[in-house]
Amino acid sequence: MATIKYTENDLDKTEILAELLKKIDKIDADYVNTISDEIFKFQPFFLTVLLGHRLDVSTDELEEIMKIYFIIWEYFRLDPNIQTKQVTEPCFSIIQKRNIEMLRYSEGETENNKLEIYTADLQNLKSKSLLTAILFRF
């Protein structure tokens, strides 16, 4: 059975993310406005994607999606590159296309093969702890 290997760095980040999860559960309107302005300043496309969901989901679902975006933002804002490397629509489209291709590829595979495929892909993920926190939030 395939297993994902976690590094010491992954485990260290887990503590940071546990604190972020607690923080996000206590946000208020001032926080939402301040962080939304900050996201728009440094990563406008990131905020655009969030706002694009507002017509497709309920208010409660949008609030949960927003909290996940804020967890991601809080996590990556610790990195100084967040202010210099913008996520753009073409970059987002390339990654989205890759993910869709992977899902299509795996459709015809057995459950064991799917597990191997996803494990191999996730093993290369730089922020395994962040993915874990997002999945926990769901």
C-alpha positions in Angstrom: 0.0 0.0 0.0 1.3 3.4 -0.9 1.9 5.9 1.9 2.8 9.6 1.8 6.0 10.4 3.7 6.0 13.5 5.8 9.1 15.4 6.6 10.1 17.2 9.8 9.2 20.5 8.0 5.7 19.1 7.2 5.2 18.3 10.9 6.5 21.8 12.0 4.1 23.5 9.6 1.3 21.4 11.2 1.5 23.4 14.4 1.4 26.7 12.5 -1.7 25.5 10.6 -3.4 24.3 13.8 -3.1 27.9 15.1 -4.4 29.3 11.8 -7.5 27.0 11.9 -8.3 28.4 15.4 -7.7 32.0 14.2 -10.0 31.6 11.2 -12.8 30.3 13.4 -12.8 33.6 15.3 -12.7 36.1 12.4 -14.9 39.1 12.2 -15.9 41.7 9.6 -12.9 43.8 10.2 -10.6 40.9 9.6 -12.4 39.9 6.4 -12.2 43.4 5.0 -8.5 43.9 6.0 -7.4 40.5 4.6 -9.5 40.8 1.5 -7.8 44.2 0.8 -4.4 42.6 1.4 -5.2 39.7 -0.9 -6.5 42.1 -3.6 -3.3 44.1 -3.4 -0.8 41.2 -3.7 -2.8 38.5 -5.4 -5.9 40.0 -7.2 -6.6 36.9 -9.2 -6.8 34.8 -6.0 -9.5 37.1 -4.7 -11.3 37.1 -8.1 -11.5 33.3 -8.0 -13.0 33.4 -4.5 -15.6 36.0 -5.6 -16.4 33.9 -8.7 -17.9 31.3 -6.4 -20.4 33.6 -4.8 -23.1 32.9 -7.4 -22.7 29.1 -7.5 -22.9 28.3 -3.8 -25.0 29.2 -0.7 -24.0 31.9 1.7 -22.9 29.3 4.3 -20.8 27.4 1.6 -19.3 30.7 0.5 -18.3 31.5 4.0 -16.5 28.1 4.3 -14.8 28.6 1.0 -13.7 32.1 2.1 -12.3 30.7 5.4 -10.2 28.2 3.4 -8.9 31.0 1.2 -8.0 32.9 4.3 -6.2 29.9 5.7 -4.2 29.6 2.5 -3.5 33.3 2.5 -2.4 33.4 6.1 -0.1 30.4 5.5 1.6 31.8 2.4 1.8 35.4 3.6 4.6 34.2 5.8 6.6 33.8 2.6 8.1 37.1 1.2 7.7 35.8 -2.3 3.9 36.0 -2.0 4.2 39.7 -2.7 6.4 39.3 -5.8 5.0 36.2 -7.5 1.5 36.7 -8.6 -0.9 33.9 -9.5 -2.3 34.8 -12.9 -5.2 33.4 -14.8 -2.9 31.6 -17.4 -0.9 30.0 -14.5 -4.2 29.0 -12.8 -5.5 27.6 -16.0 -2.4 25.5 -16.6 -2.6 23.9 -13.1 -6.4 23.4 -13.4 -5.9 21.7 -16.8 -3.3 19.5 -15.3 -5.6 18.5 -12.4 -8.4 17.7 -14.8 -6.1 15.6 -17.0 -5.0 13.7 -14.0 -8.6 13.0 -12.9 -9.5 11.9 -16.4 -6.4 9.7 -16.6 -7.2 8.0 -13.3 -10.9 7.4 -14.2 -10.1 4.1 -16.0 -7.7 2.9 -13.3 -8.3 0.3 -10.6 -8.6 1.6 -7.0 -5.1 0.4 -6.2 -3.6 2.1 -9.3 -5.5 5.3 -8.4 -4.1 5.2 -4.9 -0.5 4.8 -6.3 -1.1 7.7 -8.8 -2.4 10.1 -6.2 0.2 9.1 -3.6 3.0 9.7 -6.1 1.5 13.1 -7.0 0.9 14.2 -3.4 4.4 13.1 -2.3 5.8 16.0 -4.4 3.4 18.5 -2.8 5.4 21.2 -1.0 2.7 22.0 1.5 1.3 18.6 2.7 0.3 20.2 6.0 -1.7 22.9 4.3 -3.6 20.3 2.2 -4.3 18.3 5.4 -5.6 21.5 7.1 -7.9 22.2 4.2 -9.2 18.7 4.1 -9.7 18.9 7.9 -11.7 22.1 7.4 -14.0 20.2 5.0 
